[in-house]
Amino acid sequence: MVIMVPKVMMDKAGRIVISKAVRDKLELAAGDELEGSDSSDDRLILRRLRGTAQLRKERGVWVSRYGGPLSAATVDETLEQIRRGR
């Protein structure tokens, strides 16, 4: 997916701001890691590095932002594994 971003400026500390519309579309949040690469035609390409657990805190509750909803059986099995590991 290619998203064209309007012109941005870099501040003295080398930071650039990604617009809220683009952050929302790509589901980026503060603390997300991005990997940058350059191309032969003076473009900078940023790619979000995804971990195995895409959890975000929303209104005080941890929510998975990756894939569809989990089945009750999967949740029960995961909780049991966590409890056994304690």
Rosetta blueprint (number, residue, H / E / L):
1 M L
2 V L
3 I L
4 M L
5 V L
6 P L
7 K L
8 V L
9 M L
10 M E
11 D L
12 K L
13 A L
14 G L
15 R L
16 I E
17 V L
18 I L
19 S L
20 K H
21 A H
22 V H
23 R H
24 D H
25 K H
26 L H
27 E L
28 L L
29 A L
30 A L
31 G L
32 D L
33 E L
34 L E
35 E E
36 G E
37 S E
38 D E
39 S L
40 S L
41 D L
42 D L
43 R L
44 L E
45 I E
46 L E
47 R E
48 R E
49 L L
50 R L
51 G L
52 T L
53 A L
54 Q L
55 L E
56 R E
57 K E
58 E E
59 R L
60 G L
61 V E
62 W E
63 V E
64 S E
65 R L
66 Y L
67 G L
68 G L
69 P L
70 L L
71 S L
72 A H
73 A H
74 T H
75 V H
76 D H
77 E H
78 T H
79 L H
80 E H
81 Q H
82 I H
83 R H
84 R H
85 G L
86 R L
